Amino acid sequence: MLAVVVLTGCDREEAKAKLDHVVTASCPKRPNPPLPGVPRQPLPDGFVPVQVIRCRWEFRYLPGKGDWEVVIQEHVDGPATELMTELRRPSERSLFDQACTLEGFLVDYFVVVDSSGSAVLPDVPTSACGEPFPSALAAIRSLPYHVDNQIPIRRVESEKAFRAGCSDKYPDILRRWGRPGAARQIWNPPPQGLRVCVYRITKKTPDTAQTWNMVEGRLESSRILQGSRLRTLFNGLDAAPASDCTSDHTQFAVLNPGQYSQAYVALDGCHNLLRPDGTLGRLTPDAVALLTKRKDLPDTR
């Protein structure tokens, strides 16, 4: 049997907190999770809220600016009686050790504000295993919030990358993986279109060794291959003989067929092809030219 007690008596006296940690009555302009060093506190006795402010972090496309992490600030006016009742419930404590599941629990970032403008980041009561009471979470999320603002926090993807359907930066997989492999068909059946993202590595490229200790390239161009050009490329890819060349390159392409696994091509140096199965082939200059010497096609994302 599990014995559980609640905070009463002296424990409850500690919860008669004075206003120790006043926070800003607005959303923090930082990436999620926000302000890990700012402690929550029990809702002080006598604290009468007139507003609840909630913050949500999302990824959104901002026209002309690319993909961004934004914080959505919302508010609701009034005493929020049900929420206040939940916040003043004591947390449970177990008299004995007990087995608890290792689960993470996400509590919305919200503050309660009184008539003087003082804002508190309140603690949320928990069960004996440290799980916030479901009724408390429901009380937080069921309030009729109104959106006040959408605040850009950090750019995740540039406008160029968004329109290209490619990442701004990409690790140079070709430098780390691959073993010689005989010619074979890469994708069966062949896709009807292929997105090609071209990346360049230069000495001026910042953070070239920050992704899994791998060199990174920055997006230079993109195109979509279809029709006869695509069929010609597949002939070259499928006929590429084994390669054991390890020379460096300054450009590489990521070949994204959509529903299949990606392939990678060194656009200079050895012209290595890294197939989805991890084997290395070697392309002819004509096959590489199909990836580098054609006008970019309109993006169909």
N, C-alpha and C positions, 0 to 999 in steps of 0.2 A: 504493500500500500504506500501511497505517496502522501506525505504530510506537508501541507502548505500553510503558512501563516502569512498574515498581511501586516503591513507597518501600522502600528497603533502606538498609543502612549508616547514614550520618549522618542521613538522613531518618527512619529508624526510631528513632534516638536521641531525636529530638524527640518521637516518639510515646510515649516512656517517661514519659508525663506524670505529674507529681505531681497531687494532687487539688486542682486550681485552683478549680473552680466547683462547690461543694457546693450542692445544691438541696434543697428540702423533700421528704421522703419521702411525698408526697401530691399530689393534683391541685391545680393553681392554680385559685383561685376567680375566674377571669376569663373573658370571652367568648373564643371560638376565633377566630383562632389565639392561643395563650397566650404571654405573656412573650416578645415578639420580641427584646427586648434581652438576654436571657440566652443566652450562647453555649453551644453544645454543645462537648464536649471528647473527645479520644480516650480510650478506656477505659484507665486507668492499669495498667501492668504490676503484677501481684501483687494486683490488686483481685479479691476473691472474693465474688461476690454470693450472698445467701441469699434474695433476693426480687426480683421484677420487678413494678413497678406501672405499669399502663397507664391512660390517660385518653382517654375518647371524649366528644365534644360532640354532642348531639342536641337536636332540638326535640320536646317531649312535652307532652301535655295533663295538667295536674295538677288533679284534681277540685276544683271550687270556687275555683280560682285562675287558670284560663285556660291559654293556651299559653306555655311557658317554654323558654328554652335551658337545658339542664341538662348537667352534666358527670358521666359515669358512671365511677366509680373502680373498677378491677379489680386483682387481684393474683394472682400465682402464686408459690408457695414452691419453693425448690430452686436448684441451681446453674445451671440453664438452659444446659447445656453447649453445645448447638448454637448458641444465640444468641451466647454469649460467643466462640465460634470465629469466627462471622461478624463480630462487632464488632472483632475483633483483626486482621482481614484488612487489608492496606494498600490504600489507594485507588490507582487507576491514574492515570498522567500521560502525556500525549502528547508525543512529541519534536517534533512539527510541528503547525502550525495545521490544524485540521480543521473540516469543516462538521458542526455538530450541530443537531438539530431543537430548536425553541423549545417545549419542553414543560415543564409544571409537574409536580412530583412531591411527593406527600404522604407524609410519614413520620409514623407514629403518635407521639403524645407519650407517652414512657415513660421511667421512671428505673429504675436498678438500685441495690439497697441492699445494703450489706455487714452483717456481724454487729454492727458498732459503731453501726449506724443511719445511717451516712453514705450519702447518695444522690447519684448522678451522672446527669446528662442526657447520655447518650453520643452521640458522633458516629457516623454510619452511613457506612461506606466506600462510595465511588462509583466509577463507570467514568470513562473519560477525558472523557466529555461531562457529567459531573456527575450522572449518574443513579444513585440508590442501587442496589446490586446486588439483583436480584430475590430471590436466595436469602436475603439479609439481611432483606428485607421479609417474606418467607415465614416466617422464623424468629421474627420479632417477633409475627406474627399467628397462628401455629399453636400457641402455648402455651395450656395449659388454664386460662385465667383464671377466677377466681371474682369475682362482683360484690360489692363492699363497700358502696358508697354511691351515691346519686343526689342530686347537689347542685344546687339551683336557682341559676342565675347571673343571669339577667335575664328579665323578662317580655316576651314578644313580642306577646301578644294577651290582652286582659282576658277574664274569664269572660263578661261581657255581650256582647262582640264575638264570642266563640266560639259562644255559644248563638244569637246573631242571624245568624251566617253572614256578618258584615260586618267590615270593618277598623275598628279604633279611630279611626283618622284617615284622611282621604282628601283628595288635592289637588283644588282647585276648578278642574276642567278647563274649565268654562264661561267663566272669565275670560280664558282664553288662546287658545282655538281656536274655529273655526266661521265659516261664511260663509252668507249668506242662501240658503235653498233652498226650492223649492216643495213643497207637500204631496206625500207619497209613503208607501207602505207601508214600515214600518221593518223588520219581520221577516216573512219568507215561507218556510215557513208560520208562523203565529203560534205561539209556545210555549204549553204548557198551564198554565204557572205563571210567576210573575214575582216575584223577590225585590226588595224596595224597601228601600234603606238610606238613612236620612235623616240629614243632617249639618248642624250649625249652626256658623256663624262669628260670633264675638263679639270685642270688644276684649280680653276676658279670656282668649281662647284662646291658650295659649302656643305658640310655634314656628309662627306662622301663615305664615311665609315661608321655611321651611326645606327644603321639598321642591321641588327644581328651581327655586328662587326663586318658588314658587307659594304662594298662600294655601291653608291647609288648614282643613278642618272637622272637628269632633269628632262622633263617633257620638251621635245623640240617640234614635233609635228605628228599628225595623225591622218589616216585615210581609211576608207573602206574599199576593199577589193571585191569585185563581183564579175560574173560573166567570163569572157574569154581570158581576161588577165588573171582571174583567179584560177581557172583551170590550168593555165600555163604555169602558174606558181606551184600548184599542187604537183604537177609533173616533176618539177625541180625538187620539191621537198621530198617526194616519195622515192626519188632516184638518188638521193644524196648518199654517197658511200661513207663508210666508217671514217671517223677522224680521231686522231690522237694528238692533234695540234693544241698547244697550250699558250699560244701567243696572246698578248693583250690586245684589247680593242678599245676604241674611244666612243663607239656608237653601238647600240643594240636595239632590236625591235622585239616587242611583245606581240605575239600573234594570238588574238582572242577570237575563237570560233563560236562563242556563245555557249551552247549547251555542252561542249566538250572541254577537256583540259587544254590549257594554253601551251604554246611552244615559244621558243626564244631563238633569235638569230643574231650573231655578231655581224655587224654591217661593214666592218673592216677587219684587218688582221687575217685570221684564218677562215672567216666566214662560216664559223661553226653553227650548226643547228642543234639545239637541245630539244629532243622530242619529249612528249608527255610521259613516255615510259622511262625517261632518264638516260637514254642513249644519245650519243653524239654522232652526227653526220657532218658532211662538209659540202656547202652549196657552191655552185658555179657563180661567177660574177654576173651572168645573165639573170639568174634567179634572184640574186640580191638586188639587182637593178629594178626589179619589179616592186621592191619594197621602198626604194629610195629615190627613183628618178621619174616619178609620175606626179602630176598635179593632185593635190589633196581633193578628195571627193566630199560632197556635202555630208554632214553628219546626219544619221537617221535615228538617233537615240530617241 
